[in-house]
Amino acid sequence: MFLPNASRLLGDLLPAVTGAAGQEGAASGDYSPFSSSTMEAAHNDTTTIPDWWQPKTPRPQNIFLTSFLSLLLCFTIVMDLVGNSFVIAAVTKNERLRNLGNVFVISLSVADMLVAVYPYPMTLIAILNNGWTMGKLHCQLSGLLTSISAVSSVFNIMVIALNRYCYICHSLLYEKIFTERNTTLILIVTWLMTMLALIPNYFVATVQYNPTVYTCTFVPTSTTFYTFVVTALHFLIPLTVVAFCYLKIWILVLQVNHRVRVTKPKFMLVDIRNFMTMFLVFVLFALCWGPLNFLKLAGVFDPLGMGPRVPEWVYIGSYYLAYFNSCVNAMIYGTLNQNFRKEYQRIVRDTKETAYYFVVDLQEQIREMRMRRKPTYARARRIQGDTYL
């Protein structure tokens, strides 16, 4: 899901090819993906790319770009791990938050944390080293986990929207649909759909390192039609379902607020706030991932002409804007939801108290160890003095 276009990737690397490098490859007889004949063939045939390659001559390192992307990625990793850990702890400990609907919120947090545990640190190392130095296996795993996180996030957001739609627009059926057993089954199906949606990539795509954005992703090697279908399945169709659900909820909320006679129950204020929270999660997800998917679709229909017309900073920015989305959900919950905010504050307070007592206990243990050593040391000195006498 959300894959860079192969022609765009090759177009970024074309300036790195020099005549000297081509002569060196011809003289040695080894295959070089940067020879003029190889690059020309790759541009003429957009369905074929080398199996595994990266520039032998690294791109010139931009200190400002490297520093900015490193700081942004470090901030994203820390906020992703800390924020989503807070979300999971808040839902599991707070009775008001511990409901069946928030099971999918935990699932979304787990999906967001996947990238912060492994792919993002790998990308950070690539940024600092100005190239991929971890080998093919780490590149394959990084690309796979990034895709799993992105696809599962979309599907979890879709399930959350369906849950809110049933709860508000069809409240009488909600208890029958979202039982404990059905919720567990829906959660399992959501993750199975994620895995199934990625299986075709292994037949018509390959994981490649993209030096422009310092990351490994699936690069499609099949037809334009397949790439469009995958993008629609992984992004457009789920978000269309989400938009439909929230549109129906908005219509019903506006009808109730304007005292229009409807056959629906009135809503509690907390229900409206919960709806607004999850609606904002959807909006920010669409805003963060939209530019990258737009560039991808544009590249599908104009693979050779799209690359030169898109500034590099736009291409890089679309990737890291999508990466940044993994840490914003926890901030939204804490800002708009009072229960989450209070639970965050309690977690921080408990953490401070635990850290304080840990430090005090550690100091006590160190003090006791020192007190025990003093008599032993004095007694040893006396025994040593007696031996000399």
Number of C-alpha atoms within 10 A of each C-alpha: 26 26 23 25 25 26 26 23 18 21 18 17 20 16 10 16 17 13 12 10 17 16 13 13 16 13 9 9 9 9 10 20 22 25 20 17 11 15 20 13 12 19 18 12 12 19 16 16 23 14 9 11 14 16 18 13 13 14 15 8 13 10 10 9 13 16 13 12 21 19 13 16 21 16 13 21 24 14 20 27 21 14 23 26 16 21 25 19 16 23 20 16 12 14 10 11 17 13 13 15 18 17 19 23 21 20 19 23 26 19 24 26 22 19 26 24 15 16 20 20 17 21 22 21 17 21 23 16 14 17 23 24 12 11 8 16 8 16 21 17 16 23 23 21 18 25 23 21 22 23 25 24 24 25 23 23 24 23 21 24 24 16 22 23 22 19 20 21 20 14 15 13 11 16 12 10 15 18 13 14 9 13 17 15 12 15 17 11 12 21 19 12 14 21 15 10 18 18 10 12 20 12 11 16 20 20 22 25 25 24 20 17 21 21 24 28 25 26 25 27 21 15 12 17 10 15 25 16 13 19 18 17 15 23 21 18 15 19 22 12 16 23 17 15 21 20 14 13 21 18 12 18 17 11 14 16 11 9 9 10 8 10 6 14 12 12 12 8 9 12 13 14 14 15 21 16 18 20 22 15 19 22 13 16 22 18 13 20 21 18 18 23 23 14 20 23 21 15 21 21 14 13 20 19 13 17 21 12 8 13 10 14 11 12 19 16 16 20 20 18 18 21 22 19 19 29 23 18 25 24 18 17 21 20 12 16 16 14 18 24 19 14 20 20 14 13 16 13 12 12 12 12 12 12 12 12 12 12 12 12 12 12 12 12 12 12 11 11 11 11 11 11 10 11 11 10 10 11 11 12 11 10 10 11 10 9 7 6 5
